[in-house]
Amino acid sequence: MQSRNDETGQPLVKAEPMKAHKALVSLAKNYIKIDDLFTLVSNLVNVVGGSSKHRDFLREKQASKVIEALDSGEFQVGGA
């Protein structure tokens, strides 16, 4: 039998992510820049996720940036 959270009656495993979500939403509402960031990320995910053409374009751009960074020594492969 799972132990239950006294506040919600939900199993503790499910109650903790809900608390984190509520805290994050509260934080975002109180700070305009964080709210703007979540709005921007949400819009970006919706646009990119809604079109395979956009998704492929972003993947190609990111891949070329990674290759450029590897060539310039900005990124290193492997090792600790």
MOPAC internal coordinates of N, CA, C and O (Angstrom, degrees):
PM7 1SCF
backbone

  N    0.0000 0     0.00 0     0.00 0    0    0    0
  C    1.4541 1     0.00 0     0.00 0    1    0    0
  C    1.5241 1   109.14 1     0.00 0    2    1    0
  O    1.2310 1   120.82 1   -45.73 1    3    2    1
  N    1.3345 1   116.04 1   134.27 1    3    2    1
  C    1.4578 1   120.36 1   179.09 1    5    3    2
  C    1.5254 1   109.91 1   -81.42 1    6    5    3
  O    1.2310 1   121.33 1   -35.52 1    7    6    5
  N    1.3409 1   115.06 1   144.48 1    7    6    5
  C    1.4552 1   117.23 1   173.75 1    9    7    6
  C    1.5229 1   108.28 1   -76.28 1   10    9    7
  O    1.2310 1   121.00 1   -29.74 1   11   10    9
  N    1.3026 1   115.69 1   150.26 1   11   10    9
  C    1.4657 1   120.82 1  -174.89 1   13   11   10
  C    1.5227 1   110.62 1  -112.52 1   14   13   11
  O    1.2310 1   121.06 1   -27.79 1   15   14   13
  N    1.2989 1   115.58 1   152.21 1   15   14   13
  C    1.4452 1   122.58 1   175.73 1   17   15   14
  C    1.5292 1   107.55 1   -80.34 1   18   17   15
  O    1.2310 1   120.19 1   -50.67 1   19   18   17
  N    1.3251 1   117.24 1   129.33 1   19   18   17
  C    1.4622 1   121.17 1  -178.16 1   21   19   18
  C    1.5301 1   112.71 1   -63.00 1   22   21   19
  O    1.2310 1   120.24 1   145.65 1   23   22   21
  N    1.3402 1   117.15 1   -34.35 1   23   22   21
  C    1.4621 1   120.72 1  -175.87 1   25   23   22
  C    1.5183 1   112.50 1   -70.22 1   26   25   23
  O    1.2310 1   120.06 1   135.10 1   27   26   25
  N    1.3247 1   117.50 1   -44.90 1   27   26   25
  C    1.4599 1   120.30 1  -172.26 1   29   27   26
  C    1.5160 1   113.32 1  -109.15 1   30   29   27
  O    1.2310 1   120.07 1   160.98 1   31   30   29
  N    1.3200 1   117.46 1   -19.02 1   31   30   29
  C    1.4510 1   120.54 1  -176.38 1   33   31   30
  C    1.5150 1   112.32 1    78.02 1   34   33   31
  O    1.2310 1   120.32 1   178.72 1   35   34   33
  N    1.3502 1   117.00 1    -1.28 1   35   34   33
  C    1.4527 1   121.18 1   178.63 1   37   35   34
  C    1.5256 1   109.30 1   -83.31 1   38   37   35
  O    1.2310 1   120.57 1   -23.57 1   39   38   37
  N    1.3275 1   116.52 1   156.43 1   39   38   37
  C    1.4659 1   117.81 1   173.21 1   41   39   38
  C    1.5221 1   109.43 1   -58.30 1   42   41   39
  O    1.2310 1   120.44 1   -33.85 1   43   42   41
  N    1.3234 1   116.76 1   146.15 1   43   42   41
  C    1.4596 1   120.88 1  -177.55 1   45   43   42
  C    1.5253 1   112.10 1   -57.80 1   46   45   43
  O    1.2310 1   120.10 1   146.60 1   47   46   45
  N    1.3016 1   117.42 1   -33.40 1   47   46   45
  C    1.4560 1   121.09 1  -179.26 1   49   47   46
  C    1.5260 1   110.29 1   -60.42 1   50   49   47
  O    1.2310 1   119.57 1   143.32 1   51   50   49
  N    1.3234 1   118.43 1   -36.68 1   51   50   49
  C    1.4601 1   122.16 1  -179.53 1   53   51   50
  C    1.5250 1   112.04 1   -87.04 1   54   53   51
  O    1.2310 1   119.90 1   153.61 1   55   54   53
  N    1.3151 1   117.80 1   -26.39 1   55   54   53
  C    1.4598 1   120.95 1  -175.47 1   57   55   54
  C    1.5249 1   111.84 1   -72.19 1   58   57   55
  O    1.2310 1   119.39 1   144.17 1   59   58   57
  N    1.3226 1   118.76 1   -35.83 1   59   58   57
  C    1.4656 1   121.24 1  -176.24 1   61   59   58
  C    1.5346 1   112.69 1   -64.40 1   62   61   59
  O    1.2310 1   118.81 1   133.39 1   63   62   61
  N    1.3406 1   119.87 1   -46.61 1   63   62   61
  C    1.4682 1   117.99 1   177.00 1   65   63   62
  C    1.5248 1   112.28 1   -62.34 1   66   65   63
  O    1.2310 1   119.90 1   146.99 1   67   66   65
  N    1.3108 1   117.79 1   -33.01 1   67   66   65
  C    1.4653 1   120.18 1   178.29 1   69   67   66
  C    1.5254 1   110.44 1   -65.15 1   70   69   67
  O    1.2310 1   120.28 1   139.61 1   71   70   69
  N    1.3273 1   117.08 1   -40.39 1   71   70   69
  C    1.4724 1   120.24 1   178.12 1   73   71   70
  C    1.5236 1   110.28 1   -63.93 1   74   73   71
  O    1.2310 1   120.76 1   137.40 1   75   74   73
  N    1.3339 1   116.16 1   -42.60 1   75   74   73
  C    1.4661 1   120.08 1   179.28 1   77   75   74
  C    1.5232 1   110.25 1   -63.50 1   78   77   75
  O    1.2310 1   120.24 1   138.79 1   79   78   77
  N    1.3240 1   117.14 1   -41.21 1   79   78   77
  C    1.4625 1   121.24 1   179.25 1   81   79   78
  C    1.5305 1   110.39 1   -63.00 1   82   81   79
  O    1.2310 1   120.15 1   134.76 1   83   82   81
  N    1.3211 1   117.31 1   -45.24 1   83   82   81
  C    1.4707 1   121.08 1   179.44 1   85   83   82
  C    1.5271 1   110.86 1   -61.63 1   86   85   83
  O    1.2310 1   120.39 1   138.62 1   87   86   85
  N    1.3371 1   116.86 1   -41.38 1   87   86   85
  C    1.4609 1   120.86 1   179.27 1   89   87   86
  C    1.5238 1   110.69 1   -64.68 1   90   89   87
  O    1.2310 1   120.32 1   139.03 1   91   90   89
  N    1.3255 1   116.99 1   -40.97 1   91   90   89
  C    1.4544 1   121.36 1  -179.76 1   93   91   90
  C    1.5229 1   110.97 1   -66.25 1   94   93   91
  O    1.2310 1   119.98 1   137.69 1   95   94   93
  N    1.3170 1   117.65 1   -42.31 1   95   94   93
  C    1.4621 1   121.66 1   177.96 1   97   95   94
  C    1.5287 1   109.94 1   -63.41 1   98   97   95
  O    1.2310 1   120.30 1   136.91 1   99   98   97
  N    1.3115 1   117.03 1   -43.09 1   99   98   97
  C    1.4594 1   121.16 1   178.99 1  101   99   98
  C    1.5236 1   110.62 1   -62.05 1  102  101   99
  O    1.2310 1   120.37 1   136.16 1  103  102  101
  N    1.3232 1   116.89 1   -43.84 1  103  102  101
  C    1.4578 1   121.42 1   179.15 1  105  103  102
  C    1.5240 1   110.58 1   -62.38 1  106  105  103
  O    1.2310 1   120.49 1   135.53 1  107  106  105
  N    1.3218 1   116.67 1   -44.47 1  107  106  105
  C    1.4569 1   120.88 1  -178.62 1  109  107  106
  C    1.5248 1   111.36 1   -63.40 1  110  109  107
  O    1.2310 1   120.14 1   142.61 1  111  110  109
  N    1.3219 1   117.34 1   -37.39 1  111  110  109
  C    1.4663 1   120.27 1  -179.70 1  113  111  110
  C    1.5213 1   111.54 1   -68.97 1  114  113  111
  O    1.2310 1   120.29 1   150.41 1  115  114  113
  N    1.3324 1   117.05 1   -29.59 1  115  114  113
  C    1.4598 1   120.87 1  -176.66 1  117  115  114
  C    1.5218 1   113.60 1   -85.88 1  118  117  115
  O    1.2310 1   119.91 1   161.90 1  119  118  117
  N    1.3204 1   117.77 1   -18.10 1  119  118  117
  C    1.4571 1   120.92 1  -178.17 1  121  119  118
  C    1.5248 1   109.10 1  -123.22 1  122  121  119
  O    1.2310 1   120.85 1   -65.69 1  123  122  121
  N    1.3227 1   115.98 1   114.31 1  123  122  121
  C    1.4580 1   122.61 1  -174.73 1  125  123  122
  C    1.5293 1   111.38 1   -58.56 1  126  125  123
  O    1.2310 1   119.88 1   137.01 1  127  126  125
  N    1.3265 1   117.84 1   -42.99 1  127  126  125
  C    1.4666 1   120.25 1  -176.86 1  129  127  126
  C    1.5254 1   110.85 1   -64.32 1  130  129  127
  O    1.2310 1   119.98 1   140.80 1  131  130  129
  N    1.3201 1   117.63 1   -39.20 1  131  130  129
  C    1.4615 1   120.35 1   178.37 1  133  131  130
  C    1.5152 1   109.74 1   -67.64 1  134  133  131
  O    1.2310 1   120.34 1   138.36 1  135  134  133
  N    1.3155 1   116.95 1   -41.64 1  135  134  133
  C    1.4645 1   121.27 1   177.12 1  137  135  134
  C    1.5261 1   110.23 1   -60.53 1  138  137  135
  O    1.2310 1   120.49 1   136.13 1  139  138  137
  N    1.3309 1   116.66 1   -43.87 1  139  138  137
  C    1.4654 1   120.81 1   178.35 1  141  139  138
  C    1.5302 1   110.99 1   -63.00 1  142  141  139
  O    1.2310 1   120.44 1   140.39 1  143  142  141
  N    1.3308 1   116.76 1   -39.61 1  143  142  141
  C    1.4615 1   120.49 1   178.64 1  145  143  142
  C    1.5287 1   110.80 1   -61.59 1  146  145  143
  O    1.2310 1   120.12 1   132.61 1  147  146  145
  N    1.3295 1   117.37 1   -47.39 1  147  146  145
  C    1.4550 1   120.80 1   179.64 1  149  147  146
  C    1.5332 1   111.19 1   -63.47 1  150  149  147
  O    1.2310 1   120.14 1   142.41 1  151  150  149
  N    1.3160 1   117.34 1   -37.59 1  151  150  149
  C    1.4578 1   120.73 1   177.40 1  153  151  150
  C    1.5276 1   110.49 1   -64.64 1  154  153  151
  O    1.2310 1   120.75 1   135.01 1  155  154  153
  N    1.3302 1   116.17 1   -44.99 1  155  154  153
  C    1.4597 1   120.87 1   179.53 1  157  155  154
  C    1.5299 1   111.12 1   -62.53 1  158  157  155
  O    1.2310 1   120.25 1   132.63 1  159  158  157
  N    1.3261 1   117.12 1   -47.37 1  159  158  157
  C    1.4654 1   120.93 1  -179.76 1  161  159  158
  C    1.5247 1   110.31 1   -63.31 1  162  161  159
  O    1.2310 1   120.41 1   138.04 1  163  162  161
  N    1.3145 1   116.83 1   -41.96 1  163  162  161
  C    1.4592 1   120.66 1   178.83 1  165  163  162
  C    1.5211 1   111.35 1   -61.29 1  166  165  163
  O    1.2310 1   120.33 1   134.59 1  167  166  165
  N    1.3258 1   116.97 1   -45.41 1  167  166  165
  C    1.4666 1   120.78 1   178.58 1  169  167  166
  C    1.5245 1   111.00 1   -63.55 1  170  169  167
  O    1.2310 1   120.53 1   137.68 1  171  170  169
  N    1.3225 1   116.60 1   -42.32 1  171  170  169
  C    1.4577 1   120.83 1   179.73 1  173  171  170
  C    1.5239 1   111.22 1   -62.40 1  174  173  171
  O    1.2310 1   120.53 1   134.83 1  175  174  173
  N    1.3257 1   116.60 1   -45.17 1  175  174  173
  C    1.4631 1   120.73 1   179.09 1  177  175  174
  C    1.5272 1   110.56 1   -62.49 1  178  177  175
  O    1.2310 1   120.35 1   138.89 1  179  178  177
  N    1.3147 1   116.94 1   -41.11 1  179  178  177
  C    1.4628 1   119.89 1   179.47 1  181  179  178
  C    1.5247 1   112.33 1   -65.48 1  182  181  179
  O    1.2310 1   120.13 1   137.94 1  183  182  181
  N    1.3201 1   117.35 1   -42.06 1  183  182  181
  C    1.4641 1   120.51 1  -179.11 1  185  183  182
  C    1.5269 1   110.37 1   -69.19 1  186  185  183
  O    1.2310 1   120.75 1   130.72 1  187  186  185
  N    1.3215 1   116.18 1   -49.28 1  187  186  185
  C    1.4640 1   120.29 1  -177.54 1  189  187  186
  C    1.5316 1   110.40 1   -67.49 1  190  189  187
  O    1.2310 1   120.64 1   136.43 1  191  190  189
  N    1.3206 1   116.37 1   -43.57 1  191  190  189
  C    1.4533 1   120.01 1  -179.31 1  193  191  190
  C    1.5045 1   113.04 1   -67.57 1  194  193  191
  O    1.2310 1   120.02 1   155.87 1  195  194  193
  N    1.3079 1   117.56 1   -24.13 1  195  194  193
  C    1.4519 1   121.29 1  -177.74 1  197  195  194
  C    1.5164 1   114.06 1   -83.63 1  198  197  195
  O    1.2310 1   120.15 1   168.09 1  199  198  197
  N    1.3103 1   117.31 1   -11.91 1  199  198  197
  C    1.4561 1   120.06 1  -176.96 1  201  199  198
  C    1.5223 1   110.01 1  -137.05 1  202  201  199
  O    1.2310 1   120.67 1   -60.79 1  203  202  201
  N    1.3025 1   116.32 1   119.21 1  203  202  201
  C    1.4620 1   119.69 1   179.08 1  205  203  202
  C    1.5291 1   110.53 1   -66.25 1  206  205  203
  O    1.2310 1   120.45 1   150.39 1  207  206  205
  N    1.3302 1   116.74 1   -29.61 1  207  206  205
  C    1.4665 1   120.28 1   177.94 1  209  207  206
  C    1.5306 1   110.24 1   -64.15 1  210  209  207
  O    1.2310 1   120.24 1   133.71 1  211  210  209
  N    1.3409 1   117.15 1   -46.29 1  211  210  209
  C    1.4617 1   120.89 1   177.47 1  213  211  210
  C    1.5172 1   111.17 1   -63.09 1  214  213  211
  O    1.2310 1   120.74 1   137.00 1  215  214  213
  N    1.3266 1   116.20 1   -43.00 1  215  214  213
  C    1.4655 1   121.09 1  -179.18 1  217  215  214
  C    1.5280 1   110.26 1   -61.35 1  218  217  215
  O    1.2310 1   120.24 1   134.81 1  219  218  217
  N    1.3372 1   117.15 1   -45.19 1  219  218  217
  C    1.4632 1   121.21 1   178.78 1  221  219  218
  C    1.5208 1   111.10 1   -63.31 1  222  221  219
  O    1.2310 1   120.56 1   139.63 1  223  222  221
  N    1.3372 1   116.53 1   -40.37 1  223  222  221
  C    1.4633 1   121.06 1   179.06 1  225  223  222
  C    1.5306 1   110.45 1   -61.36 1  226  225  223
  O    1.2310 1   120.48 1   133.03 1  227  226  225
  N    1.3352 1   116.68 1   -46.97 1  227  226  225
  C    1.4688 1   119.82 1   179.82 1  229  227  226
  C    1.5162 1   111.67 1   -64.42 1  230  229  227
  O    1.2310 1   119.76 1   140.91 1  231  230  229
  N    1.3197 1   118.07 1   -39.09 1  231  230  229
  C    1.4721 1   120.91 1   177.33 1  233  231  230
  C    1.5235 1   110.91 1   -61.51 1  234  233  231
  O    1.2310 1   120.61 1   136.12 1  235  234  233
  N    1.3327 1   116.44 1   -43.88 1  235  234  233
  C    1.4637 1   120.32 1   179.76 1  237  235  234
  C    1.5261 1   110.94 1   -63.72 1  238  237  235
  O    1.2310 1   120.47 1   136.45 1  239  238  237
  N    1.3333 1   116.71 1   -43.55 1  239  238  237
  C    1.4709 1   120.34 1   179.03 1  241  239  238
  C    1.5283 1   110.85 1   -63.11 1  242  241  239
  O    1.2310 1   120.46 1   136.81 1  243  242  241
  N    1.3313 1   116.72 1   -43.19 1  243  242  241
  C    1.4583 1   120.04 1   180.00 1  245  243  242
  C    1.5228 1   110.39 1   -65.74 1  246  245  243
  O    1.2310 1   120.21 1   139.20 1  247  246  245
  N    1.3278 1   117.20 1   -40.80 1  247  246  245
  C    1.4668 1   120.82 1   179.00 1  249  247  246
  C    1.5241 1   110.45 1   -61.99 1  250  249  247
  O    1.2310 1   120.01 1   138.18 1  251  250  249
  N    1.3255 1   117.58 1   -41.82 1  251  250  249
  C    1.4624 1   119.80 1   179.87 1  253  251  250
  C    1.5269 1   111.12 1   -67.28 1  254  253  251
  O    1.2310 1   120.07 1   144.27 1  255  254  253
  N    1.3315 1   117.47 1   -35.73 1  255  254  253
  C    1.4696 1   120.45 1   176.97 1  257  255  254
  C    1.5232 1   110.70 1   -65.86 1  258  257  255
  O    1.2310 1   120.26 1   139.81 1  259  258  257
  N    1.3211 1   117.11 1   -40.19 1  259  258  257
  C    1.4654 1   120.72 1   179.12 1  261  259  258
  C    1.5262 1   109.98 1   -65.46 1  262  261  259
  O    1.2310 1   120.25 1   136.59 1  263  262  261
  N    1.3291 1   117.13 1   -43.41 1  263  262  261
  C    1.4700 1   120.58 1   178.95 1  265  263  262
  C    1.5251 1   110.70 1   -61.92 1  266  265  263
  O    1.2310 1   120.52 1   136.79 1  267  266  265
  N    1.3296 1   116.61 1   -43.21 1  267  266  265
  C    1.4707 1   120.20 1   177.65 1  269  267  266
  C    1.5279 1   111.06 1   -61.59 1  270  269  267
  O    1.2310 1   120.48 1   137.29 1  271  270  269
  N    1.3233 1   116.69 1   -42.71 1  271  270  269
  C    1.4630 1   120.53 1   179.82 1  273  271  270
  C    1.5246 1   110.95 1   -65.55 1  274  273  271
  O    1.2310 1   119.98 1   141.32 1  275  274  273
  N    1.3252 1   117.64 1   -38.68 1  275  274  273
  C    1.4664 1   120.94 1   177.14 1  277  275  274
  C    1.5256 1   110.52 1   -65.17 1  278  277  275
  O    1.2310 1   120.46 1   136.48 1  279  278  277
  N    1.3233 1   116.73 1   -43.52 1  279  278  277
  C    1.4638 1   120.90 1   179.63 1  281  279  278
  C    1.5250 1   112.39 1   -63.93 1  282  281  279
  O    1.2310 1   120.24 1   143.94 1  283  282  281
  N    1.3169 1   117.15 1   -36.06 1  283  282  281
  C    1.4674 1   120.81 1  -178.12 1  285  283  282
  C    1.5262 1   112.85 1   -83.10 1  286  285  283
  O    1.2310 1   120.43 1   171.73 1  287  286  285
  N    1.3291 1   116.79 1    -8.27 1  287  286  285
  C    1.4686 1   120.00 1  -179.38 1  289  287  286
  C    1.5108 1   113.33 1    87.68 1  290  289  287
  O    1.2310 1   120.01 1  -176.35 1  291  290  289
  N    1.3314 1   117.58 1     3.65 1  291  290  289
  C    1.4596 1   120.87 1   179.34 1  293  291  290
  C    1.5228 1   110.90 1   -66.95 1  294  293  291
  O    1.2310 1   120.27 1   142.56 1  295  294  293
  N    1.3431 1   117.09 1   -37.44 1  295  294  293
  C    1.4624 1   123.38 1   174.45 1  297  295  294
  C    1.5094 1   108.30 1  -108.80 1  298  297  295
  O    1.2310 1   120.98 1   -30.23 1  299  298  297
  N    1.3200 1   115.72 1   149.77 1  299  298  297
  C    1.4570 1   120.57 1   174.69 1  301  299  298
  C    1.5174 1   108.39 1  -122.56 1  302  301  299
  O    1.2310 1   120.79 1   -35.72 1  303  302  301
  N    1.3038 1   116.09 1   144.28 1  303  302  301
  C    1.4536 1   121.61 1  -178.95 1  305  303  302
  C    1.5201 1   109.47 1   -97.05 1  306  305  303
  O    1.2310 1   120.70 1   -47.80 1  307  306  305
  N    1.3534 1   116.26 1   132.20 1  307  306  305
  C    1.4657 1   122.00 1   174.02 1  309  307  306
  C    1.5169 1   112.81 1    68.19 1  310  309  307
  O    1.2310 1   121.54 1     4.43 1  311  310  309
  N    1.3207 1   114.67 1  -175.57 1  311  310  309
  C    1.4531 1   121.08 1   178.30 1  313  311  310
  C    1.5100 1   113.10 1    74.08 1  314  313  311
  O    1.2310 1   121.45 1    -8.04 1  315  314  313
  N    1.3041 1   114.83 1   171.96 1  315  314  313
  C    1.4633 1   120.18 1  -178.86 1  317  315  314
  C    1.4971 1   111.41 1  -108.01 1  318  317  315
  O    1.2310 1   120.10 1   180.00 1  319  318  317

